[in-house]
C-alpha cells in the first residue's frame, strides 16, 4: 500500500471512529449502565435532572445544534485572513501556489428564534482577495502579476429545528435546511484580475442535514452531517461555474477551563465524489480535511469572543490554506 493510500485509509478510520463516538455516545452509555445499577434515590435523581451543560460560544466553523431561545436574537461578526502556501493535487499531494495569495473574509451572522425549538439565521459575507508575485505562466493579458478584488459573497439563509432532545443516552438532534444565494461575483471574470474577482459560486446551493450535540461531562461534543446540492446558473456558458454536490462532515469539542474560558477543538471536512478531472469553475467544492484549535472568552452576559486558527491538513484538487480567525458575539 502506498503512503498516500495508507493516509487515506487512516483518515477514513479516524472519521469512522469519530462518527461512532458522536452518534452513539459510547461514553454516555457506559455511564448510563453504571447509573442504573446504582439506582439513585429521588433526591439524587432530581439533582441530576436539573444539571445542565455550561454556556459556551459554540464552534467557530462547525454549526451549533441547540436552537436559540424563543424571541431571542444574536449577532456574530467574524474576521479571517487566509494565506495560501500551496494547493492540493488530484492525487492528494501538496503543490506550489505559484504566487502569493490571500483572502480576507468578514461574514456577519444574524440569528433569531421565532418559535420554540426553531432557529433561523442569515450570513452575509464580505470577501477580499489579493494576489502578488504570480508566476509568469499565470500572468494576466498585459503581464499583470498582482491583483485584488473585494465585494459581498454568497449570502446564506438557514433554518434548523430541534427534532430530538438530549437524554442520558442520546444526543440532541437538529434538522437543518438552508440555501446559499449566488450574490457573489462568479461569472464574466476579468483576466487582468487573475481570478481574484471570483468571490461567489454562481449557484443556488441547497443544504439539508442534521446537527448533533452531546454533553459528555466535562466535554461538549458537536457534529454536522450535511448534503450540499448546487444548482448552477451558468452551466450553458463558456465560463460555466460547475460546482459539485458535496458532503460536509464536521466534529467539534469544547472543554470549559473556567466559567469564562473555554477550550475548543474542531475537525472540518468536505467530500466530493464526482470525477474531479472534469472541467470545473471557480470555487467548485473539493475534498478537504483540516483542524481548528481555539479558545473562547465570556466578557459578560451579552458579549463574548473566540479566536482560533484553521489548518488545512489533507485534500484533493483544491487550495491549501491557513486561516487565523477572531469573532465577537452579541446577544440581544
N, C-alpha and C positions, 0 to 999 in steps of 0.2 A: 504493500500500500504506500502510495506516495505521501510526502509530507503534507501537501495540500489536501488530499483526500482524507488523511488522518485528522487534519484540523477540522474539516467539515463534519466528520463523524463525531468527534469530541464535542463540537459545538451543538449538534443535534441532541447528543446525550444530555448535555447540560440543560438544554431547553426542555427536554422531556422530564428531567428531574424537577426543574423549577415549576413546570406546569402541574405536575402531580402534587407537588407540595402546596401550591396555591389552591387548586381546585378541591382537593380532598382534605387538606388541613390535617395532615397526619399527626402533628404535634398536639393539635386540639383533641383529636380522637383519643390519644393516649391519656391526656389529662381528663377527658370525659369518663373513660373507663375507671380511672382511679377514683373519680368523684362519686360514681355510682356505688362502688364498693364501700366508700366511706360512709354514705347515707347521712349527710349533714342534717342537723335539726332545722326547724323552721326559721329560727333567728339567723343562722348562718346562711341559709338559702336566700332569705330576703336581702341580706347584706351583699351577697354575691350578685344578685339580680340588679341591684342599684349601681354597681360599679360599671363605669363607662370608660372607654378609651380616652386618653387626654387629647385636648385640642392641638392640632398641628396645622401647618400651612398646606400640607399635601405635596405631591410630587411636582417637579419642575417641568418635565417633559411629558410624563405619563399623565393620564386623566384620572382625577379622583373618582370615587364611587358614590358615596352618600350624597344625596341632593341637599342643597342649601335649605334652610328653614323657610316655611311659607311666609311670604310677604317681605322677606329679607333680600338684600342686594349687595353685591360686592364689585369691586373693580381691581384689576391687576394690570400693571404695566411692566413689561419685561424688556431688558436691554441685552443684546447678544452680539458678539463680534466673532465671526467665523474666519479662521485662517486655513488656507488650503495648501498644505505641504505637498500634496500629490493627488493621485487618483487610484481607483481600483480597476484592474483589467478584467475582461470577461472570464479569465481563469483564476480569479481571486488573488492576483499578485499586485503588489504596490508598484505604481509607475510614477513618472515625473509629472508635475503640474504644468511644465513648460511656461512658467512665468510666476508672477506674484499675484495672488487673487485673494480678495477679502469681501465679506458680506456683513453689513450691519443690519440687524433686524430689531424692530421695536413693535411687537404685537401688543395691542390693548384689548383686554378681555372684560366684557360686561356680563355679569351673572345675576339672574333673578329667579326666585321661587314663586311662581304664580299660584300653585295649589300644593296640597300635601303630597310628598314623595315625588314631585316633579321639579326639575331644574332646566332652565333654558339659558344658553349663553351665546354671545356673538364675539368673534375675534376679528379685529381689524388690524392688519399688519402693515407697517411701513418697512420697505426694503431698499437698501442702497448697496450696489455692487461696485467694486473697484478692480482694475487690472493694471499692472505695470510690468515693464521689462518682459513682455511677452515674446516668445521665440519668433524669429523672422518668418518661420513657416506658417505661423498663425496670425501674422500681422494683417492689418486692415488694407483696403484697396489703395490707400495713399501712404502705405508704410506705417500706419499707426501701431504703436506697441504699448499704448496705455489708453485707458478709457474709464469712465464711471457713469452710472445712471441710477436714479432713485425714483420711487413712487410707491403708491399703495399696491400691495399684492392681492392675492385672492382672499376674499372675505368668507369666513366660515360661520355657519349657524348650526347649533347642536341642541337637541333636547334629550334628556335622559330621565328615566322613570324607575323608581325602586321596585323591582319585581319580587325579591325575597329579602327579608330582614335577616340580619346575622343572628345565629344561635350559637350554643356552645360547641356544636359540631360542624356547622355550615357557615360559609362566608356569605356576606351580603352580596346580592347580585342586582345590577342595574342594567336595563336595556338602553342602548344608545342608538340614535338615528340623527343624521346630520347631512348637510350639503355644503360643499365649497363652491363659491360662485367665481366665474372667470373674470374677476375685476382687475387682475394684474395684467401688465403688458406682456403678451406672449407671441404675437404674430407680427409679420412685416418688420422683422428685426433689421436694424441698420448695420451693415457690415463694419462701419467705422467704429461702432461701439464694442466690437469684439465679443458679442454675445452677452455683454453686461446689461443690456436693456431687456433681457428676458427675465421678468420678475413675476411671472404667472405660469400656470399650467395650460391655459387655453381650454379648460374643460370644466364642466359641472362634475364634481366628484361627490358621489353619494356614498355615505358611510353608514353601515349597520354593524352592530356587535354588542358585546357585553363588557361591563366593568365589574371587578370583584374586589372585595375588601374583607380582611380578617384580622382581628386583634389577637395575635399570639403573644400575649403579655411577656416581656415589655415591648415587643416589636409590633408595628402596624404594617401589614403587607397588602399591596395593591397589584392588580393585574388588568391589562386591557387586551382584548382579542377582537379586532375589527376587520371587516372586509370593506375595502375601498374600491369603488367602481367608477372610473372616469367616463364621462360621455363627451367625446372630443368635438369641438366646434369647427375645427379646420381640417378635418380628415380628408377632404377632397381637394385641398390646395397643395401647391408645390412645397410650401413651407409648413406642411402639416405638423401639428403637435400631437404625437401619438402616445399619450400616457397609457400605461399598462394597468390592468387590475392587480391589486396587491393587498397583502395582509399586514396589518400592524399587530405586533405582539410585544407588549411591554411588561416589565416587572419592576416593582419599587418596594423599598422597605424603609421605615422610619424608626429611629430609636431616640426617645426623649432622654436627654442628658440631665437637664433640669426643667423647671417649669417654663423657662424662656428659651432654652437652647435645645434644638432637635437635630440629630444627625440623619443624613439622607443618602441612600444609595439606589441608583436606578440602572436597569438594563433596558435599552430601547432597540427595536429592530423593525425592519420592513422586509417583506419577502415577495419577490416577483417570480412567477413560474412560467411566463411565456418566453418564447425564443428571444433571447437578449441580442442575438445577432441581426435581427431585422431592423430596418431603419426606424429611428425614434427621435422625437423632437426634444426641445429644451425642457429640463426638469422632469423628464419621464422617470417614474419610480425605478429604483434599482435596489438590489438586495444589500442590506446593511445591518450590522450589529455593533453596538457601542455601549459604553457605560458612562454614568454621571455620578461622581461623588459630590455631596453638597452639604450645606449647613443652613438651618433656619433659626430666626430670632424673632420673638414676640416683643414688640415695643410697648404696646398696651392693648386694650380690648379691641380697638379699631384698626391699629396699624401693625403690620408685620413685614418681614423681608426675608429673602432667601438668596443664596449665592451658590454657584457650583461651576463645574466645567464638564462639557460633553466631549467625550473622546471616542471617535470612530475607530474601532478595532479591526474588523474584517468586513469585506464587502465584495461585490461583483458588479463591474460595469457602472461605476458611479464615482462621484467625487469623494475625497477623503479629507476630513476637516477636524479641527479642534476649536471648541467654542466655549469661552468663558461667558457665564450668564449672571445677571443680577436682576431681581424682581422685587417689586413692592406691592403689597396688598392693602386695600382699604375696605372695611366693612361698614356699610351704611346703617 
